[in-house]
Amino acid sequence: MNFEHDIFIGYGAAGRQDNPDSPAWAKFFCHHLDLVLQRLFDEKPSLLLQHELQMRQQQMNENPADVFKKTGVFVVIVTPEDVTTGEYMKELEHIVEAVYPSAEDLKPNGRIFRIMTLPVREEEEPGILKAELRYNFYEINRYNKKPATYVLQDNQLPDDKFWSKLVDLAFDIHGSLKDLKE
């Protein structure tokens, strides 16, 4: 199966420039994921980032639901702030509708990957994503028990824990795309 875009990366609060806790976390995440994926694939996969989709909507009045139907896999970054944002949740619903066109198809098929930057209480977690693969890009401090997102900054490389999670994610994406294309 051929897709217009191999991978769509969606992000809400993690991609906002005005978020003081994680300015452009999504930008650095996407950059590092792209590097790892390039090493795994024989050819560079086609990535579509959320801000690129938003520009296409503004310039060409393109419907996101139509774009999602022509996309292979979805990497969605979810923060605690995102689960209360109607606009981002609507986008996630469009993704789920593209992946599962009918109600009978609601069993996970390895096309949606959840990236959690901080824990979300189970009752607040989007029901539409609960069964999808989850990757926690945070750790709980063993002394004060507070969660902390893996640091991604322009002037420093991520730590080994980040790379380990990212490589796991990249291999899973690679496997899903390979299965879809065959």
Secondary structure in CASP SS format (residue, H / E / C, confidence):
PFRMAT SS
TARGET T0000
AUTHOR 0000-0000-0000
METHOD secondary structure of the structure
MODEL  1
M C 1.00
N C 1.00
F C 1.00
E C 1.00
H E 1.00
D E 1.00
I E 1.00
F E 1.00
I E 1.00
G E 1.00
Y E 1.00
G C 1.00
A H 1.00
A H 1.00
G H 1.00
R C 1.00
Q C 1.00
D C 1.00
N C 1.00
P C 1.00
D C 1.00
S C 1.00
P C 1.00
A C 1.00
W H 1.00
A H 1.00
K H 1.00
F H 1.00
F H 1.00
C H 1.00
H H 1.00
H H 1.00
L H 1.00
D H 1.00
L H 1.00
V H 1.00
L H 1.00
Q H 1.00
R H 1.00
L H 1.00
F C 1.00
D C 1.00
E C 1.00
K C 1.00
P C 1.00
S C 1.00
L E 1.00
L E 1.00
L E 1.00
Q H 1.00
H H 1.00
E H 1.00
L H 1.00
Q H 1.00
M H 1.00
R H 1.00
Q H 1.00
Q H 1.00
Q H 1.00
M H 1.00
N C 1.00
E C 1.00
N C 1.00
P H 1.00
A H 1.00
D H 1.00
V H 1.00
F H 1.00
K H 1.00
K C 1.00
T E 1.00
G E 1.00
V E 1.00
F E 1.00
V E 1.00
V E 1.00
I E 1.00
V E 1.00
T C 1.00
P C 1.00
E C 1.00
D H 1.00
V H 1.00
T H 1.00
T C 1.00
G H 1.00
E H 1.00
Y H 1.00
M H 1.00
K H 1.00
E H 1.00
L H 1.00
E H 1.00
H H 1.00
I H 1.00
V H 1.00
E H 1.00
A H 1.00
V H 1.00
Y C 1.00
P C 1.00
S C 1.00
A H 1.00
E H 1.00
D H 1.00
L C 1.00
K C 1.00
P C 1.00
N C 1.00
G C 1.00
R C 1.00
I E 1.00
F E 1.00
R E 1.00
I E 1.00
M E 1.00
T C 1.00
L C 1.00
P C 1.00
V C 1.00
R C 1.00
E C 1.00
E C 1.00
E C 1.00
E C 1.00
P C 1.00
G H 1.00
I H 1.00
L H 1.00
K C 1.00
A C 1.00
E C 1.00
L E 1.00
R E 1.00
Y E 1.00
N E 1.00
F C 1.00
Y E 1.00
E E 1.00
I E 1.00
N C 1.00
R C 1.00
Y C 1.00
N C 1.00
K C 1.00
K C 1.00
P E 1.00
A E 1.00
T E 1.00
Y C 1.00
V C 1.00
L C 1.00
Q E 1.00
D C 1.00
N C 1.00
Q E 1.00
L C 1.00
P C 1.00
D C 1.00
D H 1.00
K H 1.00
F H 1.00
W H 1.00
S H 1.00
K H 1.00
L H 1.00
V H 1.00
D H 1.00
L H 1.00
A H 1.00
F H 1.00
D H 1.00
I H 1.00
H H 1.00
G H 1.00
S H 1.00
L H 1.00
K H 1.00
D H 1.00
L H 1.00
K H 1.00
E C 1.00
END
